[in-house]
Amino acid sequence: MPELPEVETTRAGLKDRIVGQRLVGWTLRTPALRWPIEIPASLRGERLFALNRRAKYLLFEFPSGKLLVHLGMSGSLRLLTAPENPARHDHVDLDFGTALVRLNDPRRFGCVLWHPAGAPPHPLLAHLGVEPLGGELTGRYLKERARKRKVAVKNFIMDSRILVGVGNIYAAEALFLAGVRPSVAAGRLTLAAWTRLAEAIEQVLSHAVAVGGTTLRDFVNSDGKPGYFQQQLNVYGRADAPCRRCGGALKSQRLGGRATVFCPSCQRRWGWPAA
């Protein structure tokens, strides 16, 4: 699934080419993805004044409202500046005159939804937690939200009601960097451990954005090129391989139905890293 770095990479690749342009029209090759596609006829001719991101949603901001676009499990947005025949899973085109934004979504788990200006927060956005790259994430915030929680810390930081955009890959990598065992109960971590973890989450996500996200199967960014963070993964997908830090064998366990790889030596049970 495209995670926050992939979505942020896509946003950055599109914004300079389409912000300030008018939406000339659109082409829908299917009526629905995860839900019916919503683009009001009155949007034709409006000027896009911003392209923002909230969690994993791209927000195409117009004077009359915003289009919420989600890439689903394996979707991507590409920027086309010359005609190109649509591929099998190219479901939506947004035509900005000098550039066309094409949504490809093989599994149809994405969405294109309309939210009018002045309406209450969209239900998909209303209960989201803090942004990890927006300056809001602190160890103290995480510790307060984790008070008395018995859920594993890895599952806790992947809860979008607490913190948005931290999926399986980046949670595993941040926990390794912070020296925190993924299975420890969230309520047991000290403020010092939470502070290290908050910093690690920001560091891992920022680095992933800088190198273009993570390519696992289908993701490509807005110019059709894959991300490269996967080449630098420390633990994700590396069960039984040697730890890049200490050389010991990495271990795997299942948390919340997902395989979780960690280093028993570098990730201490109560969140204290190896010396």
VENHUJO-V877593 format. One record per residue. N is the residue number from 1. PHI is phi in whole degrees, 0 to 359 (999 if undefined). PSI is psi in radians with two decimals (NA if undefined). NEAR is the number of other ideal C-beta (glycine too) atoms within 12 Angstrom. Layout:
# VENHUJO-V877593
N	PHI	PSI	NEAR
N	PHI	PSI	NEAR
This chain:
# VENHUJO-V877593
1	999	2.31	31
2	302	2.23	48
3	254	-3.03	43
4	309	-0.83	45
5	300	-0.67	41
6	295	-0.73	48
7	292	-0.72	46
8	293	-0.66	40
9	298	-0.74	40
10	297	-0.80	44
11	303	-0.82	37
12	296	-0.61	26
13	286	-0.41	30
14	266	-0.61	38
15	299	-0.73	29
16	290	-0.32	17
17	265	-0.38	27
18	239	-0.42	36
19	295	2.30	24
20	95	-0.18	20
21	266	2.70	27
22	272	2.52	22
23	280	1.81	33
24	289	-0.66	22
25	177	-2.98	20
26	205	2.78	30
27	233	2.22	21
28	248	2.09	22
29	261	-0.02	23
30	211	2.56	24
31	281	-0.31	14
32	209	2.58	19
33	252	-2.01	32
34	293	-0.63	24
35	229	2.90	20
36	305	2.39	15
37	289	2.37	30
38	238	1.88	26
39	223	1.91	33
40	291	2.51	22
41	302	-0.54	13
42	292	-0.20	15
43	285	-0.35	30
44	302	2.21	19
45	93	-0.17	20
46	284	2.63	29
47	268	2.30	21
48	284	2.08	35
49	257	-0.17	22
50	196	2.65	21
51	232	1.85	36
52	246	3.09	27
53	225	2.40	39
54	229	2.02	35
55	56	-2.16	36
56	259	0.25	39
57	262	2.35	37
58	268	2.36	43
59	245	1.86	34
60	274	1.86	43
61	266	2.12	30
62	240	2.84	34
63	304	-0.60	19
64	268	-0.07	25
65	155	-2.83	25
66	222	2.55	36
67	267	2.19	38
68	265	2.10	38
69	239	2.20	44
70	239	2.46	41
71	273	-0.04	45
72	66	-2.51	32
73	278	-0.55	26
74	209	0.44	26
75	277	2.94	37
76	206	2.72	45
77	246	2.28	46
78	241	2.57	34
79	259	2.09	34
80	248	2.30	29
81	246	0.04	20
82	218	2.67	10
83	303	2.45	10
84	209	2.22	15
85	300	2.38	11
86	292	2.51	20
87	276	3.10	19
88	304	-0.73	12
89	255	0.34	25
90	277	1.70	26
91	265	-0.51	35
92	222	2.35	40
93	241	2.31	32
94	249	2.04	40
95	262	1.97	28
96	255	0.43	33
97	84	-1.37	20
98	277	-0.19	17
99	211	2.58	30
100	237	2.30	31
101	258	2.12	42
102	245	2.19	37
103	264	2.09	45
104	251	2.23	35
105	214	1.53	36
106	302	-0.66	23
107	266	-0.12	21
108	57	0.69	28
109	260	-0.02	23
110	279	-2.97	36
111	203	2.70	32
112	225	1.85	42
113	233	2.61	31
114	257	2.42	29
115	227	1.92	31
116	295	2.59	20
117	298	2.43	20
118	85	-0.12	10
119	283	2.76	16
120	303	2.81	10
121	309	2.45	16
122	297	2.44	25
123	306	-0.54	14
124	287	-0.32	24
125	249	-0.25	27
126	296	-0.56	15
127	245	0.41	15
128	282	2.62	26
129	279	-2.85	26
130	285	2.76	29
131	276	2.28	29
132	287	-0.32	43
133	248	0.22	31
134	257	0.17	23
135	84	0.01	12
136	269	-0.35	19
137	278	2.12	34
138	224	2.78	23
139	297	-0.64	27
140	295	-0.72	20
141	301	-0.83	26
142	296	-0.72	42
143	296	-0.71	29
144	296	-0.76	19
145	290	-0.42	27
146	270	-0.02	34
147	307	2.15	20
148	66	0.19	13
149	277	2.31	23
150	263	-0.10	15
151	296	2.57	26
152	301	2.48	32
153	301	-0.62	49
154	297	-0.77	44
155	293	-0.60	32
156	298	-0.83	38
157	285	-0.20	49
158	268	-0.02	36
159	281	1.99	28
160	293	-0.25	28
161	283	-0.31	18
162	261	-0.86	35
163	208	2.26	40
164	265	2.65	34
165	82	0.08	43
166	259	1.66	41
167	271	-2.98	39
168	301	-0.77	31
169	298	-0.93	41
170	285	-0.48	47
171	296	-0.81	42
172	299	-0.74	44
173	291	-0.69	42
174	292	-0.70	46
175	297	-0.67	47
176	296	-0.82	43
177	299	-0.63	34
178	276	-0.18	43
179	74	0.53	36
180	251	2.29	49
181	290	2.24	37
182	300	-0.50	45
183	272	-0.13	33
184	296	2.49	36
185	297	2.32	25
186	304	-0.66	36
187	289	-0.16	23
188	268	-0.22	27
189	287	2.50	41
190	282	2.89	24
191	299	-0.67	20
192	298	-0.73	21
193	293	-0.72	33
194	296	-0.66	38
195	295	-0.76	23
196	298	-0.70	31
197	291	-0.72	47
198	301	-0.76	40
199	294	-0.67	24
200	293	-0.70	36
201	300	-0.83	47
202	297	-0.73	35
203	296	-0.82	23
204	295	-0.78	40
205	293	-0.73	40
206	298	-0.73	26
207	293	-0.71	27
208	297	-0.70	41
209	298	-0.75	32
210	298	-0.57	19
211	257	0.13	25
212	97	0.32	31
213	89	-2.97	43
214	239	2.21	39
215	264	1.96	29
216	229	1.80	25
217	75	-1.63	18
218	257	-0.25	26
219	291	2.30	39
220	227	2.70	31
221	273	-2.95	34
222	292	-0.30	39
223	257	0.23	23
224	86	0.04	22
225	264	2.56	20
226	284	2.81	24
227	281	2.91	38
228	236	0.08	23
229	295	-0.48	32
230	303	-0.54	26
231	292	-0.24	17
232	245	0.23	24
233	294	2.37	31
234	272	-0.70	34
235	232	-0.66	44
236	303	2.19	36
237	73	0.23	22
238	243	0.54	26
239	306	2.35	21
240	75	-0.10	15
241	282	2.82	19
242	288	2.43	18
243	297	2.36	25
244	290	-0.27	19
245	264	-0.85	21
246	247	-0.25	20
247	88	-0.17	13
248	287	2.88	19
249	285	2.30	19
250	286	2.56	32
251	247	2.79	26
252	233	2.49	23
253	215	2.92	23
254	254	2.24	17
255	229	2.17	28
256	59	0.55	21
257	81	0.05	12
258	245	2.51	23
259	291	2.35	23
260	230	2.11	36
261	257	2.42	37
262	208	2.94	41
263	255	2.05	37
264	299	-0.49	24
265	275	-0.76	23
266	276	-0.33	32
267	244	1.64	42
268	287	2.70	28
269	302	-0.71	23
270	257	0.34	19
271	91	0.27	35
272	257	2.06	21
273	289	2.78	25
274	296	2.65	21
275	294	NA	9
